[in-house]
């Protein structure tokens, strides 16, 4: 870090010199572009004041900036880290980082001076996220990793001597197991959701097992009614300034799915209703071409669909599972019907088959039992 300094005499009302103001300026703030100046008042002769200026400059150049580093708060550094060092990350990733900083890091650690943040404080914060916030170990780990990455960069810049996130103990992650509905529960849900605006999205989820963003990004132009094919090409997700449409999370997510014979008529009815709404509302209608949209054609926000699902479950006292678990239900039904795992993996848009095996381990246990029962049937007559 380079600096420039100069000395200004301080005078009283009589014009007499009572001391000297040291002024040191460093390069502009990389985020705001504002000039950064630091001041100190000293007394002494010309030689002493000149030495004091050199010492002041050296202190600042070695990281001892009194109003930048030592007084900078954690929340200020988190903002600077996100803007300056992560300008090119995916917008959806940035939204996730911003959310964790705003919801979990800044409210608890944000007002602590950067140089005063300790390992003990970080450990207490991690414990609080688990005991008071009730967050899952994975969510806590993600928030911790954001903080740790920012602190690592602060160490590299000489703002702090060591990373206070080192040696913090995180809650042990539990092996993920997908939640799902049984066939009987699927029937119960469909009976209760019929006639509501959730019927079509839930039906599509059970038939096609789409990710939430894939469902909300499905356009009528993606539906080949004649050949019964749904072309999955879009993923509607949260962005910094609202929802955005992007390609699926992996190349495997771009896929063509056959539409079940009983789902196709429901899609045709929904398409006809979309056209009637368009005609009836005129300029008040937004021609989004979306399969799942509000009556006026405008899209749903991703979180809105999940909240609608939660309210539906509560109203009908149904077993609580996430909206995403409707996708897991589809995959579970396929696997338990002995559809080959590779086919299920392709159908679900997984990047590789191992993801399918890891996610649906509960299904492989069912299949193992089926295998054992089959062998028993074959060999039981010889025992």
N, C-alpha and C positions, 0 to 999 in steps of 0.2 A: 504494500500500500504506500503510495507517495502522498506527500502533503506540501502545502505552502504556508508560510507563517509570516506574520508581521507584528510590530509593536505599536500600540497607540497610547500616548500619555493621557492620564486622567487628571483633570484640573478642577480646582474648587472655584467658587464664585469670583475670587480675586485673580484667577488665572494662574495660580500656583500649582505646580505639578505635585500631586499627592500619591501617585503610584502609576502603574502601567498595566494596560490590558493586553494580554497575549491573545492573538487570533490565529487559529490554525484551520485551514480549509483542506478537505480531502475530496476525492472524486464524487460526482453527484450520486444520489441514491439510485441504484439500478432499476428500482420499481417506479418511483415517482418522478425521477429526473431532477429532484430538487437539490440545490447546493447544500452541502453539509459543513457547517462551521462550528468550531468549539472555542470557548472563551475561558480565560483564567486571569485573575487580577493578582499582581505581585508588586513588591517594593524592593528597592535596592539601587545600586549604581548601574551605570551603563553596561559594565562587564557582567554583573550579576544577572541583570534582566535578560541579556543576550543568551546567557547560559540557561536561564529558566525557559526561554523559548525553545532552545534546542532540546532540552529535556522533555518539554511538553509535546513537541513533535514526535520524539522517539517513543514516548508513552502511547500516543495515538497510533503510530505506525506499527507498534507491537501488539495491538489489540486492546489497548486500554482506553478506548474511546468512552468517556464518561456518560454521554447521552445516547450512544448507539448500541454498544455491546453490553456493558454492565447494566444499563437501565432498560434495554430492550426486553420486552415481555415475551413469554412463550407464544402467545397468540399472534404477536406481530411477526415473529420469526416463522411460524407455521404458514401465515399468509404469504410471506416473501418466498419461502421455500416452494410452495405450490405454484406460484406465478413465475418465478425465475428459473427454477430447475426442472419443472415438469410441463413445459409449454406444448409439447407435441404428443402427449398421451391421448388415448381415445377419450372422446367427450364423455362417454358413459363411465369410464374409469375415473375421470376428473370429478364427475358428480358424486361418485361413491366416496372419494377422498374428502371432498368438501363436506359431505354429509357427516362423516365421522369426525372431522375436525370441529364442525359447528355443534354437533350434538353431544360428543363425548369428551373431546380434548379441551377445547377452549372453556367450556363452563366449569371445568374442574381444575385445570392447570394453567389456563390462559393468562391469568393476572400475575403469575409467578415470574420474577425476573429470570431471564434465560440462564444467567450465570448462577442462579440460586436453586435451580431445579436439581433435586437429588434422586438417587436411586430409591431411597425410602419413600419419597413423595410419589414416584412412578409406581412403586409396588402397592402403595395405599390406593392409588387410582385404579389399578388393575383389579384389586380386591373389591373396590366399590362397584365397578362395572358388573361384577359377578353377583355380589350380595344385595346391592340396592337397586341396580338397574335390571337385574335378572337376565343379563345377556348370555347368549350361548358362547361357549369357548371359542368357536370359530370367529364370531363377531368381535369378541374381545381381542383375539389375536390380530385381526385385520386392523383394528384401531391402534393397537400397540405398534404394529409394523410401520404404520404411517408416522407415528411419533418418533420411533427409533430411526427411521430413514432421515427425518428432518434433523434430529440431533447428531447423527453421523456427519451430515453435511456441515453442521455448525462446528463440529470438531475440526473438520478439514479446513475450515476457514479461520480457525483460531479464535472463534467466538467463545468457546468453552473448552476446558482442558480434556475432558473425557465425556463419553456418552453415558448419561445417567440411566439409559434403558438397559445397559448391560447387566447381566446377572439377575434381572427381574424374573420371577417365576410365574409362568402363565398357567391358567387352569388346564387340566388335561383334556384334550379333545376326545369326544366320544365318537365312535365309529358311526357314520351316518347310515340310517336305515330309512328308506323311503316309506312314507305313509300311503295308504291306498284304501279304497273301498272294496268290499267283497261284491260278488255278483248280485246278491240280494240287496245290498245297500245301494248299488247302482240303480237297480229297479226302483227302489224307494225314492231316491233323489229325483229321478226322471219323472216319476208320477207327481211329485210335489212341485217341481219346477215348471211343468208344462203350463202354458198359458201366460208365462211371465216373460219379461225381456231377457231373462237369463237362459231361457230354454235352448235357443240356438247355440250360444257359446258353449254351454255345458255339453250339449249333444255332440258338437264338433270335437270337444276335448276327449270325450269317451271314445269317439270313433277314430280320431286321427292323432291324439296325444301330442298336440302342438305345445311349444313353449308359449307363455302368455304373450310375449312380444310378437311371435309368429302368428298367433290367432288374431291379434289386433292389427297386424300389418297385412292380413289377407284381403286382397282386392277381388272384386267380381271378375276382373280381367284375368285373375289367376285360376279361376274355376272353369274348367272345360266340361260343360254340362253334357255335351254330346258323347264324349268318351269317358266321362266319369273320372276325371283326374283333377286333383288339387295341386297346383304348382306352388311350392313354398319357396319364396324368393325374398321376403322382407321380414324385418324384425323391428317392431315399434317399441321404443324404449325411452326412458327418461333422459333428457338432455339438460344443459345448463339453463336454457331459456324455455323449457317446456319439452314435450315429447318430440322425438325425432324418429325418422324411418331410416334404417340402415340394413345392410345385408345380415343374414344369420351369423351366429357367433363363430362358426367354422364352415369350411367348404362342404363338409358332410351335411350341414344344415340346409343346404340348397338341394331340394329333393322333390320328386313327383310322387304323390300318394294316391292310390286308387280310392275312390269314394264309395262307401258301402251303398248297396242297393236301397236300403231304407233311409239313408241320410240324404240321398240325392233329391227326393221329392220335397224334403224340408228346405233344402237350399233353394229350390225352384220357387217355393212359396215365399221365402224371404226375399228373393230377387224381385218378385212381382210386387211385394209390399214396398220395397225400396223405390221402385219406379213410380208407384202410386203416390208415395210421399213426395217425391220429386215433382210430380205433376201438380199435386194439390198445393204445395207450399211455394212454388215458383221461386222468386228471388230469395226467399227466406230459407231455402234449402241449399245446403252445401254439398255439391256433387263430388264427394270424396272417393266414390267407387269402393268404399270399404264394406266388407261383408258384415262385420260387427261394428255398428256405429249407433249413435243416438237417432231418434226419429227424424231429426232435421239434417241428418247426414254427417254431422260433426263427429270426430273421433272421440273415443273414451281415453282418458289418461290411464296409463298402465295400473297405477295404484287404485284408481276408481273401480276398476273391474274386480280387484281383489277385495275391496271394501264391500262392494255389492254382494259378493259371494259370502263374506263373513256375516253380513246382516241376514242373508237368506238362511244360513245354517242356524243362526240364533233364533230366528222366527219360527223355524220348524223343528227345533230341538234335535238337530241331526249331529252325528259325530263330526267333530271339528277337525278338518284337514285343510291345508293351504290350497289355494287355487292351483298352484303348480302340481299338487299331488293328484289332481285329476289326470294329468299327463302320466304320472306314475301308475295310476289305476289302469289306464289303457295298456301300458306295457305289461303290467302284471297279468291282466286277462289274456294277453297274447302268449306270454310264456307258459302260463298254466294250461293253455290250450295246446301246448306242445309245438308252437311255432318255433322253428330253429332260431337260436340266439343270434346268429349272424343276421337273419332277416329282421328280427326285432331291432337290432342295433341300427341297421340301415333305415328302417321305418321311423325310428325315433330321432334320426339325425345325429347320432353320436359320432364323435371323431374316430373312435376305435371301439372294438368289441369289449375290451377290458373295462371300459366305463360302464357298459351294460352289465357285465358280470358283477362288478363292484357295487353298482347301484341296486341291483335286484338279487342280492344274495339270498333274500328270503324266498324268492321263487326257485332258486336252484335247490334249496332244501326240500321244497315241495316235489320237485322233479326227482330228487334222489329217493324220496319216499316212494314215488310212483315206480321208479326203477326197481326198488327193493320188493315192492308188491308184485311187479311183473315177474321177477325171478322166482318169487315164492309160488306164484301160480303155476309156473313152468315146472318147478322141481318138487312141489308138495306131494305129488303122487308117488314119488320114489322113496319118501321118508316113512 
